[in-house]
Amino acid sequence: MNILLIEDDTVHAKLIERILKKSGCNNQLTIIRDGEKAFNYLLKPNENFSDEKFICPQLILMDINLPKVNGLEILRQIKQSPKLQIIPVVMLTTSNNRTDLEKCYEYHANSYIIKPLDFEEFNQKIRFIEHYWTNVNEIFY
């Protein structure tokens, strides 16, 4: 499975990558750290990327607060795209704002998870996300 992580916080991105590797996750992980780049990667995959090769993800983990293009806008565009709307999108954010939560589900996010501040709890949630979406959930594409 190809997992796309859209996360601008370098510490969070590295931590998620490390947790997935330590959990024995053999899935390919692509990390994109800015909303505009993620938007172009997903919605304009035929354009030339000098530093990224497009691999269609089977799971997207995405922060809401991204530079250049907000995660909510990327989510909205993904779920309006006939080619991408089937991809599960897990919003992985520090925001416990009720409006953000409602917007994400309005735009058809598959899950909304608040990043905990505690390292062990963060570790546990990332492992659970990976286990659920790669081992428990059935995909049909």
Protein Blocks (a to p, Z undefined) as FASTA:
>chain_A
ZZddddfblklmmmmmmmmmmnopabdcdddfbfklmmmmmmmmmbccfkbccdddfbdc
ddfbdghiafklmmmmmmmpmklmmpccddddfbfcfklmmmmmmnopabdcdddfblkl
mmmmmmmmmmmmmmmpccfZZ
